[in-house]
């Protein structure tokens, strides 16, 4: 009898693994709070088997996200898409001619191959916030908008951390039509 129950359990386990091949990747495996040389970052992205999705031309970042953007002369930004999980994660890197990475932008989007629910985005947002708070301390600013009360179709939640060596901005966009997106900007200077 015990062997039959064990056999059924194993079958259910294999079935559940094959049904959902996607999973939530822990943020400590996704986010690097350091600003390494771009050469090191490129090697890490290659080792992770990330897909290079660089646009091939220069594009910029607004002052609201990176106030000192205009103080630097950047190479063409490099963009990578990480292997699929519950989310599609894209990371953009801005670096100078002398290989210094000055700005990173992480962006979590819906994985259309599975149903990425509002709850999954909510959990990921709070997981990211907790991870950064554990590493950088209490947020400098937190602003949350009420989607139900808003006259706008899309609202934005903001959390900011400022430390001696790093500035970090976490944004979450939520829409009445079901739109969800999380962005994390990291820079120093």
C-alpha positions as CSV (number, residue, x, y, z in Angstrom):
1,X,0.0,0.0,0.0
2,X,2.8,2.4,0.9
3,X,4.6,1.7,-2.4
4,X,1.4,2.5,-4.3
5,X,1.0,5.9,-2.5
6,X,4.6,6.7,-3.1
7,X,4.3,5.8,-6.8
8,X,1.2,8.0,-7.2
9,X,3.0,10.9,-5.4
10,X,6.0,10.5,-7.7
11,X,3.7,10.6,-10.8
12,X,2.0,13.7,-9.5
13,X,5.3,15.4,-8.8
14,X,6.6,14.7,-12.3
15,X,3.4,15.9,-13.8
16,X,3.4,19.1,-11.9
17,X,7.0,19.8,-13.0
18,X,6.2,19.2,-16.6
19,X,3.1,21.4,-16.6
20,X,4.9,24.5,-15.4
21,X,8.4,24.6,-16.6
22,X,8.6,28.3,-15.6
23,X,9.3,29.4,-12.1
24,X,10.0,32.5,-10.0
25,X,13.7,33.1,-10.0
26,X,14.9,34.6,-6.6
27,X,15.8,38.2,-6.9
28,X,19.3,37.6,-5.5
29,X,19.9,35.6,-8.6
30,X,18.6,38.3,-10.9
31,X,19.8,41.6,-9.4
32,X,23.4,42.6,-8.9
33,X,23.6,45.8,-6.8
34,X,27.3,46.4,-7.9
35,X,28.3,48.4,-10.9
36,X,31.1,46.3,-12.3
37,X,33.0,47.0,-15.5
38,X,31.0,46.3,-18.6
39,X,33.5,43.6,-19.6
40,X,32.7,41.6,-16.4
41,X,28.9,42.2,-16.9
42,X,29.1,41.0,-20.5
43,X,30.8,37.8,-19.4
44,X,28.2,37.2,-16.7
45,X,25.4,37.7,-19.2
46,X,27.0,35.3,-21.6
47,X,27.5,32.7,-18.8
48,X,23.8,33.0,-17.9
49,X,23.0,32.4,-21.6
50,X,21.2,35.7,-21.8
51,X,20.1,36.8,-25.3
52,X,21.7,40.0,-26.6
53,X,18.8,42.3,-27.7
54,X,20.8,45.5,-28.1
55,X,19.0,48.0,-30.4
56,X,22.3,49.0,-32.1
57,X,21.8,52.7,-31.8
58,X,22.0,55.2,-28.9
59,X,19.0,55.9,-26.7
60,X,18.8,57.8,-23.5
61,X,17.4,57.9,-20.0
62,X,15.3,60.7,-18.6
63,X,16.5,62.9,-15.7
64,X,13.7,61.6,-13.5
65,X,15.4,58.2,-13.6
66,X,19.0,59.2,-13.9
67,X,19.6,62.8,-13.0
68,X,23.3,62.9,-13.9
69,X,22.9,61.2,-17.3
70,X,24.1,64.2,-19.3
71,X,27.4,64.4,-17.3
72,X,28.6,61.2,-19.1
73,X,29.4,60.2,-22.7
74,X,28.1,56.7,-23.1
75,X,28.7,54.0,-25.7
76,X,25.6,52.4,-27.3
77,X,23.6,50.8,-24.4
78,X,23.7,47.0,-24.3
79,X,20.5,45.1,-23.6
80,X,20.0,41.5,-22.6
81,X,17.0,39.3,-22.1
82,X,17.4,36.7,-19.4
83,X,16.1,33.1,-19.8
84,X,12.4,32.9,-19.5
85,X,10.8,32.2,-16.1
86,X,7.5,33.5,-14.7
87,X,8.6,36.9,-16.2
88,X,10.5,38.2,-19.1
89,X,13.5,40.1,-17.6
90,X,15.4,42.6,-19.7
91,X,18.5,44.4,-18.4
92,X,19.9,47.5,-20.0
93,X,23.5,48.7,-19.3
94,X,24.9,52.2,-19.9
95,X,28.7,52.3,-19.8
96,X,31.4,54.7,-20.8
97,X,34.3,54.3,-23.3
98,X,36.6,53.3,-20.4
99,X,34.3,50.3,-19.5
100,X,32.7,51.9,-16.4
101,X,29.1,50.8,-16.0
102,X,27.2,53.9,-14.7
103,X,23.6,52.8,-14.9
104,X,21.5,49.6,-15.0
105,X,17.8,49.2,-15.7
106,X,16.0,45.9,-15.0
107,X,12.6,45.4,-16.4
108,X,10.2,42.6,-15.6
109,X,7.4,42.0,-18.0
110,X,4.6,39.5,-18.5
111,X,5.6,36.1,-19.9
112,X,2.9,35.5,-22.5
113,X,3.6,31.8,-22.6
114,X,2.1,31.5,-19.2
115,X,-0.5,33.6,-17.3
116,X,1.6,36.0,-15.3
117,X,-1.0,37.2,-12.8
118,X,-1.3,40.4,-10.9
119,X,-0.5,38.5,-7.7
120,X,2.8,37.2,-9.2
121,X,3.8,40.8,-10.1
122,X,2.8,41.9,-6.6
123,X,4.9,39.2,-5.0
124,X,7.9,40.0,-7.3
125,X,7.7,43.7,-6.5
126,X,7.7,43.0,-2.7
127,X,10.5,40.5,-3.0
128,X,12.6,43.1,-4.9
129,X,11.8,45.7,-2.3
130,X,12.7,43.4,0.6
131,X,16.0,42.4,-1.0
132,X,17.1,46.0,-1.6
133,X,16.0,47.1,1.8
134,X,18.1,44.2,3.4
135,X,21.1,45.4,1.4
136,X,20.7,49.2,1.4
137,X,18.6,50.0,4.4
138,X,15.2,51.6,4.7
139,X,13.8,53.3,1.6
140,X,14.2,57.1,1.3
141,X,10.8,57.4,-0.3
142,X,7.7,55.3,-0.9
143,X,4.7,56.4,-2.9
144,X,1.8,54.1,-3.8
145,X,-1.1,55.0,-6.0
146,X,-4.6,53.5,-5.7
147,X,-5.5,52.1,-9.1
148,X,-9.2,51.8,-8.2
149,X,-9.5,55.5,-7.1
150,X,-7.3,56.9,-9.9
151,X,-8.8,58.6,-13.0
152,X,-5.8,57.4,-14.9
153,X,-5.7,54.1,-16.8
154,X,-2.2,53.3,-15.4
155,X,-0.7,54.2,-12.0
156,X,2.9,54.0,-10.8
157,X,4.3,53.0,-7.4
158,X,7.7,54.3,-6.5
159,X,10.3,53.3,-3.9
160,X,13.7,55.0,-3.7
161,X,16.9,54.2,-1.8
162,X,19.9,56.5,-1.5
163,X,23.2,55.5,0.0
164,X,26.8,56.8,-0.3
165,X,27.6,54.4,-3.1
166,X,24.3,53.7,-4.8
167,X,21.0,55.1,-5.8
168,X,18.1,52.7,-6.5
169,X,14.6,53.4,-7.9
170,X,12.0,50.7,-8.0
171,X,8.9,51.4,-10.1
172,X,5.8,49.4,-10.6
173,X,3.3,50.2,-13.3
174,X,-0.3,48.9,-12.9
175,X,-3.1,49.3,-15.3
176,X,-6.9,49.0,-15.2
177,X,-6.7,46.8,-18.3
178,X,-4.4,44.4,-16.4
179,X,-1.1,45.9,-17.5
180,X,1.8,45.1,-15.0
181,X,5.5,46.0,-15.3
182,X,8.3,46.4,-12.8
183,X,11.5,48.5,-13.3
184,X,14.5,48.8,-11.2
185,X,17.1,51.5,-11.9
186,X,20.5,51.4,-10.3
187,X,23.3,54.1,-10.5
188,X,25.9,55.8,-8.6
189,X,27.2,59.4,-8.8
